[in-house]
Amino acid sequence: MIINPRTEEAYQLFHNGILALARAEQQGIRIDLDYVDKKIRFLNRKVDRLEEEFKETSFFRHWQHSSKRTVNIYSNEQLASFLYNVKGMRIEKETATGKGATDDDALIQMNIPALNVLLRAKKLKTVKEKYLKSFLREQVNGYIHPFFNLHLVVTYRGSSDHPNFQNMPKRDEESMQIVRGAVYPRLGHLILEADFKGIEVSVAACYHKDSNMLKYIRNPASDMHADMAKQIFMVDDFDKFQPSHYLLRQAAKNGFVFPQFYGDYYKNCANNMACTWGKLPKGSWKKGQGIEMESTFLSNHLISQGIKSLESFENYLKKIEKDFWFKRFPEYREWKERWWNIYQKYGYFTLLTGFSCSGIMDKRQVTNYPIQGTAFHCLLWALIKTDRIIRKMKLDTKIIGQIHDSLILDVHPDELTFITKTIKRIINEDLPNTWKWIIVPMEVEMEASPINGSWALKENFKI
């Protein structure tokens, strides 16, 4: 039997974390119930109108005519059968069982006007049913008290339920504004969100120690995502402050770099970057298509570089992928192989924070789980330390939640400067000094709402 000397440290982290999170649960989060009630009624009317608009389309009439049962427009099974069996749509994205996908990404890529109406109805219906109604169901005297769990996720990350506070919309601006617009601090207070900047990339570097990755992380002037955008889209005079170049950087970051880190492959990345981010159609491209760039269109630019279709872009990205793993980050690739071999030999692996993961896992899980779990443990450590200081100083500021890589606090304005400086010191200095395996800088970014303002109104806050 192999005894891990960090097992006791791991236990203490979760023991102290459970107590700190229990205090956050008890504190609760204030909800504007009048706002929620009015917004639900508004969304009911909006969804009804969108459903009526969808049912007037020829797409729906064809669906209805071809169906042997009453059409449920929100049934993914019925929609998939109509799209792929009746209309004969080409399967661009598959489910885990190998069938044609009908998730939002798959439907957006089809770019069928009627489906875009249905997608908006589905989104607003989800906002109403999944988020706003859960506030009303779970609130007690105008406060929700979400559970923050440390015992349910195989990666040793935290989770949340009743309601799931970690699943509040963030990327979709409209959904974010609606849902977070219901969340308020206590009267006279503000909401502060302290976010670990690039925590999973930093933690990954502590495992694989890739020299090129370490250079990127340690040099604030470098920009890995901009460099990838320049390479992928063949833009020499790249300026991320130009709107189109900023979008290309986001496409490279979220459509290639992170998916590659987490185990995706070039075909999915090509489809995502070209069709979702770049707004290009599937198949062959013509001039005047895609997002507008300075003085041209994305299709014009790519065609001038010899890339005239999604297929040719896929073939091009296959070469980029090889360069990414064999030249840009070869030590990261080698670590993935070593880590996978360790798991295959022993049936488990141990995180830098002392936790052990075992059981049946595929290669993607084996190389992702240690990064996800360890990144969360960095946040949990900072949350525990912040909670202790708040209680020791008897502050009016309270921790009210956490979202994987963010601390959420209800802050008294007079304590804002102290608490932001304290969190910055804990993350920048105390954490690396305690866990010596942290070999890269730890950074934090802050966002704060106005006093008495909703969570949706948060803006960047300079410490």
Residue pairs with C-beta under 8 A, 6 or more apart in sequence:
4 350
4 354
4 356
6 350
6 353
6 354
7 354
8 354
9 353
9 354
10 351
10 353
10 354
10 355
13 353
13 354
13 377
13 380
13 381
13 384
14 150
14 380
16 384
17 150
17 158
17 380
17 383
17 384
18 150
20 383
20 384
20 387
20 399
21 148
21 150
21 158
21 383
21 402
23 387
23 398
23 399
24 148
24 387
24 398
24 399
24 400
24 401
24 402
25 145
25 146
25 147
25 148
26 145
27 398
27 399
27 400
27 410
28 140
28 143
28 144
28 145
28 400
29 143
29 144
29 145
29 146
29 165
29 183
29 400
29 401
29 410
30 142
30 143
30 183
30 184
30 185
30 186
30 410
31 135
31 139
31 142
31 143
31 144
31 182
31 183
31 184
32 181
32 182
32 184
32 454
33 135
33 136
33 139
33 142
35 181
35 182
36 132
36 135
36 136
36 182
37 136
39 128
39 132
39 178
39 181
39 182
40 128
40 132
40 133
40 136
43 124
43 125
43 127
43 128
43 132
43 178
44 128
46 124
47 121
47 124
47 125
47 128
50 117
50 118
50 120
50 121
50 124
51 73
51 121
53 117
54 60
54 73
54 114
54 117
54 118
54 121
55 73
57 113
57 114
57 117
58 114
59 112
59 114
59 115
60 71
60 73
60 114
62 82
62 86
62 87
63 71
63 79
63 82
63 86
64 71
66 82
66 86
67 78
67 82
69 78
71 78
72 78
73 79
73 118
73 121
74 122
74 125
76 102
76 103
79 102
80 99
80 100
80 101
80 102
83 89
83 100
83 102
83 110
84 91
84 99
84 100
89 100
89 110
90 282
91 99
91 100
91 101
92 106
92 109
92 271
92 282
93 100
93 101
93 103
93 105
93 106
93 109
93 268
93 271
94 100
94 101
95 101
100 106
104 119
104 122
104 123
105 272
105 276
107 115
107 118
107 119
108 116
108 119
108 276
109 271
109 275
109 276
109 282
111 281
123 172
123 174
123 175
126 175
127 169
127 175
127 178
127 179
131 163
131 168
131 169
131 178
131 179
132 178
132 179
132 182
134 163
134 164
135 144
135 163
135 182
137 163
138 144
138 145
138 146
138 162
138 163
144 163
144 165
146 160
146 161
146 162
146 163
146 164
146 165
146 401
147 160
147 161
147 162
148 158
148 159
148 160
148 165
148 401
148 402
149 158
149 159
149 160
149 161
150 156
150 158
150 380
152 159
153 159
154 357
154 359
154 369
155 357
155 368
155 369
155 372
155 373
155 376
156 351
156 353
156 355
156 357
156 373
156 376
156 377
157 372
157 373
157 376
157 404
158 166
158 376
158 380
158 402
158 404
159 166
160 166
160 167
160 401
165 401
165 403
166 402
166 403
166 404
168 176
168 179
168 180
168 183
168 403
169 175
169 176
169 178
169 179
169 180
170 176
176 456
177 456
179 456
180 454
180 455
180 456
181 454
181 455
181 456
182 454
183 191
183 454
183 455
183 456
184 191
184 452
184 453
184 454
184 455
185 191
185 410
185 411
185 449
185 451
185 452
185 453
186 410
187 452
188 412
188 413
188 451
188 452
189 396
189 410
189 411
189 412
189 413
189 451
189 452
190 410
190 411
190 413
190 416
190 448
190 449
190 450
190 451
190 452
190 453
191 408
191 409
191 410
191 411
191 448
191 449
191 453
191 454
191 455
191 458
192 408
192 409
192 410
192 411
192 416
192 419
192 420
192 446
192 447
192 448
192 449
192 461
193 406
193 407
193 408
193 409
193 446
193 447
193 448
193 455
193 458
194 406
194 407
194 409
194 420
194 423
194 427
194 444
194 445
194 446
195 405
195 406
195 444
195 445
195 446
195 447
196 375
196 378
196 379
196 382
196 405
196 406
196 427
196 442
196 443
196 444
197 443
197 444
197 445
198 217
198 443
199 375
199 378
199 379
199 405
199 442
200 261
200 371
200 372
200 375
200 405
201 213
201 217
201 261
202 217
202 375
202 438
202 440
202 441
202 442
203 371
203 374
203 375
203 378
204 213
204 261
204 332
204 371
205 213
205 214
205 217
205 439
205 440
206 352
206 374
206 437
206 438
206 439
206 440
207 335
207 339
207 352
207 370
207 371
207 374
208 331
208 332
208 334
208 335
208 336
209 331
209 335
209 439
210 329
210 330
210 331
210 332
210 335
211 331
212 328
212 329
212 331
213 224
213 329
213 331
213 332
214 439
214 440
215 222
216 222
216 223
216 224
217 440
217 441
218 440
218 441
223 240
223 249
224 257
225 249
225 250
225 252
225 253
225 257
226 238
226 240
226 249
226 252
228 252
228 253
228 256
228 257
228 324
229 235
229 238
229 240
229 245
229 248
229 249
229 251
229 252
229 253
230 236
230 238
231 320
231 323
232 248
232 251
232 252
232 256
232 273
232 317
232 320
233 248
233 251
233 252
233 298
233 301
233 302
234 301
234 302
234 305
235 245
235 248
235 301
238 245
239 245
240 246
240 249
242 294
244 291
244 292
244 293
244 294
245 293
247 277
247 291
248 277
250 277
251 272
251 273
251 277
251 278
252 273
254 277
255 269
255 272
255 273
255 276
255 277
256 269
256 273
256 317
256 320
259 268
259 269
259 272
260 269
260 321
260 324
260 325
262 364
262 368
263 363
263 364
263 367
263 368
265 321
266 314
266 317
266 318
266 320
266 321
267 314
267 317
269 317
269 321
270 310
270 313
270 314
270 316
270 317
271 282
271 310
271 314
273 317
274 280
274 290
274 310
274 313
275 281
275 282
275 310
277 291
278 290
278 291
278 298
279 289
279 290
279 291
279 298
280 289
280 290
280 298
280 299
280 310
281 289
281 310
282 310
283 309
283 310
284 308
284 309
285 299
285 302
285 303
285 308
285 309
285 310
286 299
287 297
287 299
287 300
287 303
288 297
288 299
288 300
289 297
289 298
289 299
290 297
290 298
290 299
290 302
291 297
291 298
292 298
293 301
302 308
302 313
306 312
307 313
307 316
325 332
325 333
326 333
336 363
336 367
339 349
339 366
339 367
339 370
340 363
340 366
340 367
342 349
343 349
343 361
343 366
347 358
348 356
348 357
348 358
349 356
349 357
349 366
349 370
350 356
350 357
351 357
351 370
351 373
351 374
351 377
352 370
352 374
352 435
352 437
353 373
353 374
353 377
353 435
355 373
355 377
357 369
357 370
357 373
361 369
375 404
375 405
376 404
376 405
378 431
378 435
378 438
378 442
379 402
379 404
379 405
379 406
379 407
380 402
381 431
381 434
381 435
382 407
382 423
382 426
382 427
382 431
383 399
383 402
383 407
385 426
385 430
386 399
386 407
386 409
386 419
386 422
386 423
386 426
387 399
389 395
389 422
390 397
390 398
390 399
390 419
395 412
395 415
395 418
395 419
396 412
396 415
397 409
397 410
397 411
397 412
397 415
397 419
398 409
398 410
399 407
399 408
399 409
400 408
400 409
400 410
401 408
402 408
407 423
409 419
411 419
411 448
413 451
416 448
420 446
420 461
420 463
421 463
423 444
423 446
424 444
424 463
427 442
427 443
427 444
428 441
428 442
428 443
428 444
431 438
431 442
432 438
432 441
432 442
445 460
446 460
446 461
446 462
446 463
447 458
447 459
447 460
447 461
448 458
448 459
448 461
449 455
449 457
449 458
449 459
450 457
